[in-house]
Amino acid sequence: MELNNDLEFTSSILKDKDNLLHVISNNFDMAMIDFENGSSSISREACICMIDFYKKYSCLLSLEQAEKYLLTLYTDTTKVSAILLYIKEAHDFIPTQNIAFLIDLIKKNYGLYTIKQSLFSSLDSLDVQDLDGTVSKIVSGLAKVNAITSEEVDEGNLAQNLDAFYDDYQKIQRGEKTVGVPTGFNTFDRLTGGLKSGELDIVIAGSNEGKSVCMLNIAHHAHVVLKKNVVYFSLELPKAQIMRRYMALAANVNIDRFRDATLTPEENTKLLDKMEELKHTENIFYIVDNPACNAAMIQSKIEELSLKHKIDLVVIDYLAIMKTQNPTGQGWQDLGNMALAVRRIARTFDIPVLTAMQVKVESIKNTKNPVYNMTDIASSFMVIHHADTVMSLKLQNAEAAALGLSTHEMIASIAKCRDGQKGQFSITAVFDRMRMSEVLTSGNF
């Protein structure tokens, strides 16, 4: 069934204040509504009316208010009736997509419409052998499409965005909204605001120092504690192993006994109880096991899942083993390009993307430095350039790790944060239960 983008868009901003403010603050071009004919339409007029009402009265337009308000805007009663009928239809419509994905869909369709119109227009110039005119119209159309669909562009007059900007501030103040997705590590969340929408966040550590365990803990916290929808891309471990790790963490049972089916009766009860709880959880923890995954595949899967769920966090385990789409032959450059592509996914869907990178072998051997820095990352300096936050993990006693002990003390360091502060905190890692927790002190409550 073909989606009615116009109606769904109208319904989304009619019934959800956050969606309406998102459209207002980003100066959404109403010309994109009804892209099929490109002329002024009832759906476009309805949306403009709803936005105008909010700007005047700071509240959503209700069905009861609609007719009276429309009569103050238009003298043509036929037009008023048509718009009112459309608003009623939008009120009864049930949106299936989040507003960010819906806007992207409208932009894409309008971009295709613009290209078609540019080609039709250029044919007139071609008929009279005006080559320069033909090329000019095609270039102009493509430039317009690029401006419409570019995810790097967010523009608007400061004055027109202030109300929505302050509305977000007040929501955070009232506790109705967080700056970003909290990780469960109190110091990190306090200094950075959490994993913020549209940002690329990277965990760095040495081999077997807990990168994947750290990301799993953050993902589990988002899923179980915060009731968020999480998509977990595993490029290294099979889905069954990710599930076993998740359940060992969630039920707090020994992962080795879980693997070997030798759980104690107490652990088995805890596991079954947790399984029953998760079966009735509405939010999703969606695992994608794809060792050949690239940025395009990740974007496609998020688009697919966004049709049914509002995705709150994406985890990629992990960046360095992703497949590059257009290899240059230079590993460092390919890795940097992948980091940029992943960051664009975060910007496109307005969600945080969490991934990981290894540090250099020589940095692991350097016992003089208690933490890893951004210069310690292996393979590509470009990756760090594209990251918004970087958290490093380093074992305090590497010799104890070599002995195969399961519990370790680690130093976590916020090595980079574009929108926050740097800092350090201690973590206790219990690897045989896949658990990481911050060591609380009087300074990090």
C-alpha positions in Angstrom: 0.0 0.0 0.0 1.3 3.4 -0.9 1.8 5.7 2.0 -0.1 9.0 2.2 2.9 11.2 3.2 0.9 14.4 3.3 -1.8 13.1 5.5 0.6 11.3 7.9 2.7 14.4 8.1 -0.4 16.6 8.9 -1.6 14.1 11.5 1.8 14.0 13.2 2.1 17.7 13.7 -1.6 18.1 14.6 -1.5 15.7 17.5 2.1 15.9 18.8 3.5 19.2 20.1 7.1 17.9 19.9 6.6 17.1 16.2 5.2 20.5 15.5 8.1 22.2 17.3 10.5 20.1 15.4 9.0 21.3 12.1 8.9 24.9 13.3 12.5 25.0 14.6 13.9 23.4 11.5 12.0 25.7 9.1 10.4 22.9 7.2 9.6 24.0 3.6 5.8 23.6 3.2 6.3 23.6 -0.6 7.3 20.0 -0.2 3.7 19.1 0.9 1.7 17.8 -2.1 4.8 17.3 -4.2 2.7 15.4 -6.8 1.4 18.6 -8.5 3.6 21.2 -6.9 0.7 23.7 -6.5 -0.9 25.2 -3.4 -2.9 22.4 -1.8 -5.4 21.8 0.9 -2.9 19.7 2.9 -0.3 22.5 2.7 -2.8 25.1 3.8 -3.9 22.9 6.7 -0.3 22.6 8.0 0.4 26.3 7.6 -2.8 27.0 9.6 -1.8 24.7 12.4 1.7 26.2 12.6 0.2 29.8 12.5 -2.2 28.9 15.3 0.6 27.5 17.5 2.8 30.6 17.0 -0.1 32.8 18.1 -1.5 30.9 21.0 1.4 28.4 22.0 -0.9 25.4 21.9 -2.1 22.8 19.4 -5.1 23.5 17.2 -8.1 21.4 18.3 -11.0 20.3 16.1 -13.3 22.5 18.2 -11.2 25.6 17.4 -10.4 24.7 13.8 -13.5 26.1 12.0 -13.6 29.3 14.0 -9.9 29.9 13.4 -10.1 29.1 9.7 -12.8 31.7 9.2 -10.5 34.4 10.6 -7.9 33.4 7.9 -10.0 32.8 4.8 -13.2 34.5 3.3 -13.7 31.6 0.9 -16.1 29.3 2.8 -15.6 26.5 0.2 -11.9 26.6 1.0 -12.6 26.6 4.8 -14.8 23.6 4.4 -12.1 21.7 2.4 -9.4 22.5 4.9 -11.6 21.6 7.9 -12.5 18.3 6.3 -8.8 17.5 5.8 -7.9 18.4 9.4 -10.7 16.1 10.6 -9.3 13.3 8.4 -5.8 14.0 9.9 -7.2 13.9 13.4 -8.6 10.3 12.8 -5.4 9.1 11.0 -3.0 7.0 13.0 0.6 7.9 12.2 2.9 4.9 11.7 6.3 6.7 11.5 8.3 9.1 13.6 8.4 12.6 12.3 12.1 12.7 11.4 11.8 9.6 9.1 8.5 11.0 7.7 10.2 14.4 6.8 13.1 12.5 5.2 10.6 10.5 3.1 8.8 13.7 2.0 12.1 15.3 1.1 13.1 12.3 -1.0 9.8 12.2 -2.9 9.9 16.0 -3.4 13.5 15.7 -4.6 12.4 13.1 -7.2 9.5 15.4 -8.3 12.0 18.3 -8.6 14.3 16.3 -10.8 11.5 15.2 -13.1 10.2 18.8 -13.4 13.8 20.0 -14.2 14.2 17.4 -16.9 10.8 18.3 -18.5 11.7 22.0 -18.4 15.1 21.4 -19.9 13.5 19.6 -22.9 12.0 22.9 -24.0 15.5 24.4 -24.2 16.8 21.3 -25.9 14.1 21.5 -28.6 15.4 25.0 -29.6 19.0 23.7 -29.4 19.7 25.9 -26.4 22.4 23.7 -24.9 23.5 26.2 -22.3 19.8 26.7 -21.2 19.3 22.9 -21.0 22.4 22.3 -18.8 21.5 25.3 -16.6 18.0 24.0 -15.9 19.4 20.5 -15.0 22.1 21.9 -12.8 19.6 24.3 -11.1 17.2 21.4 -10.4 20.0 19.2 -9.0 21.2 22.0 -6.8 17.7 22.4 -5.4 17.5 18.7 -4.7 20.9 18.8 -2.9 19.7 21.7 -0.7 16.5 19.8 0.1 17.9 16.4 0.9 21.3 17.4 2.5 21.4 16.1 6.1 24.3 18.4 6.9 22.2 21.5 6.5 20.1 22.9 9.4 19.2 26.5 8.9 16.7 29.1 10.1 16.4 32.5 11.6 17.5 32.6 15.2 14.4 34.6 16.3 12.0 32.1 14.8 13.6 29.2 16.6 13.8 30.6 20.1 10.4 29.4 21.4 11.1 25.8 20.5 14.7 26.2 21.8 13.5 27.4 25.2 10.6 24.8 25.3 13.3 22.1 25.2 15.2 23.8 28.0 12.1 23.8 30.2 11.4 20.2 29.5 14.9 19.3 30.7 14.4 21.5 33.7 11.1 19.8 34.6 12.7 16.3 34.1 10.4 15.5 31.2 13.4 15.2 28.8 17.1 14.4 29.1 19.8 16.0 27.1 20.8 12.6 25.7 20.4 8.9 26.4 21.9 8.2 29.9 24.6 5.5 29.8 24.2 4.4 33.5 27.7 5.7 34.2 26.8 8.6 36.5 30.0 10.7 35.9 29.8 10.3 32.2 26.2 11.3 32.1 26.8 14.3 34.4 29.7 15.7 32.4 28.5 15.0 28.9 24.7 14.9 29.2 24.6 11.3 27.9 24.6 10.0 24.3 23.0 12.9 22.4 20.9 12.6 19.2 22.8 13.0 16.0 26.1 12.3 17.5 28.8 9.6 17.0 30.1 8.2 20.3 33.1 5.9 20.5 34.5 3.6 23.2 38.2 2.9 22.8 40.2 0.2 24.6 42.7 -2.5 24.0 41.9 -6.0 22.8 39.8 -7.8 25.4 39.6 -4.7 27.6 35.8 -4.5 27.6 34.7 -2.4 24.6 31.9 -4.7 23.6 30.9 -5.3 27.3 30.8 -1.6 27.9 28.5 -1.0 24.9 26.3 -3.9 25.9 25.9 -2.4 29.4 24.9 0.9 27.9 22.5 -0.7 25.5 21.0 -2.8 28.3 20.5 0.2 30.5 18.8 2.1 27.6 16.5 -0.9 26.9 15.6 -2.1 30.4 16.0 0.9 32.7 15.0 3.7 30.3 12.6 1.7 28.2 14.2 2.8 24.9 14.2 1.1 21.5 17.8 -0.2 20.8 19.2 -1.6 17.5 22.4 -3.6 18.0 24.5 -4.4 15.0 27.0 -7.2 15.6 29.7 -7.5 13.0 31.9 -9.9 15.0 29.8 -12.2 17.2 26.8 -14.3 16.1 23.4 -13.4 17.3 23.1 -16.3 19.6 26.3 -15.2 21.5 25.0 -11.6 21.7 21.7 -13.0 23.2 23.7 -15.1 25.7 25.8 -12.1 26.7 22.7 -9.9 27.1 20.8 -12.5 29.2 23.8 -13.1 31.4 24.0 -9.4 32.1 20.2 -8.9 32.5 19.8 -11.9 34.8 23.2 -11.5 36.5 24.3 -15.1 35.9 27.6 -16.6 35.1 28.1 -16.6 31.3 30.4 -19.6 31.2 27.9 -21.8 33.1 25.2 -20.4 30.8 27.2 -21.4 27.7 27.8 -24.9 29.1 24.2 -25.3 30.4 25.4 -25.8 33.9 23.6 -22.9 35.7 22.9 -23.4 39.3 19.2 -23.8 40.3 19.2 -20.3 41.6 20.7 -18.9 38.4 18.3 -20.9 36.3 15.3 -19.4 38.2 16.8 -15.8 37.8 17.2 -16.5 34.0 13.7 -17.8 33.5 12.2 -14.8 35.5 14.1 -12.3 33.4 13.1 -14.1 30.2 9.5 -13.9 31.2 9.8 -10.2 32.0 11.5 -9.4 28.7 8.8 -11.3 26.7 6.3 -8.7 27.9 8.5 -5.6 27.2 7.0 -3.4 24.5 10.3 -1.6 23.5 12.7 -3.5 21.4 16.3 -4.7 21.6 16.8 -5.6 17.9 19.9 -7.6 17.0 21.4 -7.5 13.5 24.1 -10.2 13.0 25.7 -9.3 9.7 29.5 -9.6 9.4 29.4 -8.0 5.9 27.6 -4.9 7.2 28.3 -1.5 5.7 26.9 2.0 6.3 24.2 1.6 3.5 22.9 -1.6 5.1 22.8 0.0 8.5 20.9 3.0 7.2 18.4 0.7 5.3 17.7 -1.4 8.4 17.1 1.7 10.5 14.7 3.0 7.9 12.9 -0.3 7.9 12.6 -0.5 11.7 11.6 3.2 12.0 8.4 2.4 10.2 7.2 0.7 13.3 9.4 2.0 16.2 11.0 5.2 17.3 14.6 4.1 17.4 16.4 5.7 20.4 19.9 4.2 20.2 22.0 2.4 17.6 25.1 0.3 18.6 27.6 -0.9 16.1 30.0 -3.6 17.4 32.3 -2.4 16.0 33.5 0.3 13.5 36.9 -1.1 12.5 35.4 -4.3 11.0 32.7 -2.6 9.0 32.9 -3.1 5.3 33.7 -0.1 3.2 31.5 0.7 0.2 34.0 2.5 -1.9 37.5 1.4 -0.9 40.4 3.7 -1.7 43.2 1.3 -1.0 44.2 3.3 2.0 43.0 1.6 5.2 43.2 4.8 7.3 41.2 6.8 4.8 38.6 4.0 4.4 38.1 3.8 8.1 37.8 7.6 8.4 35.2 7.6 5.6 33.2 4.9 7.4 33.2 7.0 10.6 31.9 9.9 8.6 29.2 7.7 7.0 28.1 6.4 10.4 28.0 10.0 11.9 25.8 11.0 8.9 23.4 8.1 9.9 23.2 9.6 13.4 22.4 13.0 11.9 19.9 11.6 9.4 17.8 9.8 12.0 18.6 12.2 14.8 19.7 9.4 17.1 23.0 8.6 18.9 25.2 6.0 17.4 27.6 4.2 19.7 30.6 2.2 18.4 34.1 1.2 19.4 37.7 1.2 18.2 40.9 -0.5 19.4 44.0 1.3 20.6 47.5 0.6 19.4 49.5 -2.3 20.8 52.3 0.0 21.9 49.7 2.1 23.9 48.5 -1.0 25.7 52.1 -1.8 26.7 52.7 1.7 28.0 52.2 1.3 31.7 53.2 4.9 32.5 49.9 6.4 31.2 46.9 5.4 33.4 44.4 6.2 30.6 44.3 6.0 26.8 44.2 9.3 24.9 42.8 10.0 21.4 46.3 9.7 19.9 46.4 6.1 21.1 43.7 4.9 18.7 44.8 2.4 16.0 44.4 2.6 12.3 43.1 6.1 11.6 43.2 9.6 13.2 40.2 10.6 11.0 37.9 8.4 13.1 38.5 10.6 16.2 38.0 13.7 14.1 34.4 12.6 13.3 33.6 11.5 16.9 31.5 13.7 19.2 32.5 11.9 22.4 35.3 9.4 23.1 35.4 7.3 26.3 38.5 5.2 26.9 38.7 2.1 29.1 42.0 0.8 30.6 42.6 -2.0 33.0 44.4 -0.8 36.2 46.2 -4.1 36.5 47.0 -5.8 33.2 48.9 -8.6 34.9 45.8 -9.6 36.8 43.9 -9.8 33.5 46.6 -12.1 32.1 45.9 -14.5 35.0 42.3 -14.9 33.8 40.5 -13.3 36.8 37.0 -12.2 36.1 36.7 -9.0 38.2 38.8 -6.0 37.3 39.2 -2.4 38.2 39.3 0.0 35.3 39.8 3.7 34.7 37.3 5.3 32.3 38.3 8.6 30.8 36.2 11.0 28.7 38.9 11.8 26.2 36.8 14.0 24.0 33.4 15.7 24.3 32.2 18.4 21.9 29.3 19.4 24.1 30.4 18.8 27.7 33.5 18.2 29.9 36.3 15.8 30.1 36.8 13.7 33.2 37.7 10.3 34.7 36.0 7.8 36.9 36.5 4.2 38.1 34.7 1.1 36.9 34.4 -2.4 38.3 34.1 -4.9 35.5 32.8 -8.4 36.3 33.4 -10.0 32.9 32.0 -13.5 33.7 28.6 -11.8 34.2 29.1 -9.1 31.5 28.6 -6.4 34.1 30.2 -3.0 34.4 29.4 -0.5 37.1 30.9 2.8 38.2 32.6 2.9 41.6 30.6 5.5 43.4 32.4 8.1 45.5 31.2 11.3 47.2 32.1 13.2 44.0 30.0 11.3 41.5 26.6 10.8 43.0 
